[in-house]
Amino acid sequence: MWDYTERVKDYFLNPRNVGDMPDANGIGDTGSLRCGDAMKLYIKVEEIDGQERIARASFQTFGCASAIASASALTEMAIGLTLEEAEKITNDDIVKFLGGLPTAKIHCSVMGAEALHAAIANYRGEEPDEADPEARIVCKCFEVTEQKIRDAVHEHNLTSVEQVTNYTKAGGACGECKPEIARIIGEVLAEKARLASADAPSSEREAAIRRLLEEQIAPALGVHGGGLQLLAIEGDRVVVVMTGACSMCAGMNTTVKEFVEKTLQEQIDEDILVEVGG
């Protein structure tokens, strides 16, 4: 049984602002009945004190207690805000407002934030960019696109397939797409690490650690479909994240200690300790 906070229970059992809104001038749809979760958010934007504000908001949803509570909370959070203020609401804000959500239900708050942003875009007459080259479906069970997975990994610093499933539902059914999700995680983290290393000065020792990880250790893991990305170097502490097949391997910790850490100790410094972050 899910461990819900008292506030989640309240917003589920006593939902606010439920139902259709015939005079809505912004409507946002997200999810689908096919994947088991669907939400429609209605907003009524009016000029108040010279600014466009959300005067009213309501919702309809087909989903679990977390979906209902998230949508209910979102309407209360949005009412009275300018469009610019409302656009800044994230799923993390919804989770915080509710006092937390079970890890496996985080995607419900994501769905709420997406519905709000879609409703605002609809009010402005904006059309979704269907030409996005990354819009291909990765998880066919839940119709999750590659771009949605990339965005989730980047924005929430996700490092495992399980975390991606919690935020997007991708990989939560048949599991066939999990290797592809792992690949995407690796690519996003690699790009983030590249940008971070380009901006951060490093000592000769740190540079040696980076070279060894990039030129010897990561390629060796890649032979078996795995990978590794450096997150941080803090003195003798090296923090990495395992990607690809390694992120789903039951022997991941053994690989980190017996291969990654041992190689760094033998070739650079015996005091180096490696741990998995994320």
N, C-alpha and C positions, 0 to 999 in steps of 0.2 A: 504494500500500500504506500502511495506517495505521502511524503511528509510535507504537508502544506502549512504555511503560516496562517495565523488567525485572520490576517487581512485578506489573504487569497481566498480563504473560506467565505469571508463576508462578501467580497466582490463577486464570488461565484453564486452564493445562495441568495444574495440581494443585489443583483446586477443593476447598475445605473444606466440610464439612457439607451434602453433596448428598443429596437424596432425600426421600421421603415421611416423615411423622412421625405414625403412627397415634394416639398419645396427645396430640397437640398440643391446647392449649386456646385457641389464638389463630391464626387463619389469615387472611392478607391476599393478595388477588388484585389484580393490576394489569396493564394492557395487554390485548392480545387477539391471538389467532392471525391474525385478519383483517388486522391492521396489521403483522404480522411479528415482534412482540415481545410476550411474555407471561411473567409471573412469578408464582409462588405462594410465599409465605413462611410457614413454620410456626414458632411459638414455643411453648415450654412454660414457663409462669409458675409459680413455686413461692415459698412464703414462706421466705426465708432471713434469719436474724438479725432477724426481726420485720418484714421488708420484702418486698414483692412484687418479685421479680427474674426476669429471663429466664435460666432455668437451661440451656436448650438452644434451638438455632435451626437450621433447615435450609431448603433451598430447592429448587425445581424451576423451570427456566426454558427457554423456547424463544426463543433469540436469539443474538446474535453474541458474540464474545470479550469485548467490553466489558460486555455484560449478565451473562455468567457471572462474570467477575472482580468486577463490582460487587456481585452478590448474594453471592458467596463472601466477599468482604471484609466486607460488611455483617453477616453472621452472626457473624463473629469480633468485630466491633466491639460488637455488641449483647449477646452472652452475658456474663452477670454484672452487667449494669446493672439499676437499678431501672426501672420503667416510665416514671417522670418523666425519668430520664436518657436513656433510649432515645428518647423522644419528641423530644428536642432534636437528634438526629442529622439532619443535612441532607445533600442531595446533594453540597454543597461539602465536607463532612467526608469523604464516601466518595472523592471525587476526590483530596483531599489525602492520604488514607490510601494510595491507590494510586500516588501520585507523579505524578498527572495523567492525563487522558484526552484523546484527540483531540477537537477542538472539535465535530466533527459527531457525537460519541458521548456528549456530556454527558447526553443524554436517558436513557441507560442508568442513570446514577447517580440521576437523578430518579425513575425507575421503582422502583429499590431502596428509596429513602426512602419513597415512597408505599406500597409493599408493607408496610414495617415499621409505618407509622402505621395502615394498615388492619388489620393483625394485632392491634395493641394495642387498637384500637377494637372489633374482633371479640371479643377476650377480655373486654372490659368490657360486651359486649352492646349496643354502640351501633350504630345503623343510620345509613347515609348519608342526608344530607338531600336527598331527591329533589325537594323543592319549591323548590329554589334557582332563582330567576328567570334566573340567568345560566348555567344548566346546558345551554343549547342547544348543539348541535353546530355548530362553525364549520368545522372540517376534517373532512369526511365520509370522506376516505380513511383517516385514522387515528383517527377518532372523538374528536377533541380538542374539549373544550368551551370556551366563551368564558371561563368562570371560571378554568379552568386556564391559559389564555393570560394573563389579567389578573394572576393570582397570580405567574406566572413573570416578567412584565414588572416588577411591583412589587418582588418579593423580590430579583431579580438585576439590577435597573437595566438592563434590556434596552432597546435603542433602535432595533433594526432587525428586519426580518422574518427575515433570515438567523439572527440570534441566537435568535429565538423558535423557529425550526425546529430549531436545535441542542438546545434545552432541552425541546421538547415534540413534535417531529416534525411539527407543524402546518405545512402548506404544502410539505412535502417530497416530494409525489408529483405530482399534476396541476397544482398551483399556482393553482387557481381561487380559493382562499380568501385569497390573499396581499393583495389590496386590503382585505379585511375585517380581516385581522390588522393591517395598517398603521393602519387606523382605530382599532382597539382600543389599539394602542400610543400613538397620539396622545392618546386620551382619558385613559389612565392617566398619561402624562407631564404632561398639562395639569393634572390634579388634583394631582399631586405638586408641580408648579411653583407652583400656586395656594396650596397649604398652606405651602410654603417661603417664598413671598413675603409671606404674611400674618404669618409669625413673624419675618421678618428685616427690621430697619430698613434703609432705603435713602436715599442722598443724593438731592439734587434731580436731579443728572445721571443717576444710575441709574434714578430714576423716569421720566425723560424717555426713556431707552433702552427701558424696559419698555413705556411707552405706545406708542412708535413701532412696536415689534415686534408688540404686541397689536392696535393699532387700524389700522395701515396695511400693514405687511409681511406678517403672517400672513394677513389677508383677501385680499391680492393673490395669494398662493400658493394659497389655497383655491379661487380661481376655476378653477384647473386640477386640482383634486383633491388638491393638496398641502397642506403645513402646516409649522409650525415651532414649537418650544418652547424657551424660554430655560432653560439649565442653570446658568449662572453669569456673574457680572460681576466681573472681577478687574482693577481699574484700567482700562487701555485694552483689555483682552482680554475679548471677549464670546464665550461658548461656547454654542452652540445644538445642537439635534438636529432633523434634518429628518424629517417624518412624512408619512403618506399617500403619494401618488404620488411626492413629492419624495424619499422614502427609497429608492425603487427606480430613480430616474432616473440615467442615465449622466452627465448634465450637472449633477449635484448640486453639485459643487465650484464650477463656473462660476456657478451661481445664487447660491451663498453669497457669492462674491467680487464678482460684477458687479451683483448686485441688493441683497442684504441688507447687506453691508459698505459698499457705495457709498452706499446710502440713509442709513445711520447716519452716515457720514463727512460727507455733504453737509448733513444737517439737525441734527447734534449736535456732532460733533468729528472733525476730519480724522485724528486719531491712532488712532481706534478700529480694531481688527483683529478680525475674526470668524473663528472656527474651529468645526469640527464635532466634538462630543464623542461619548462612548459607546464 
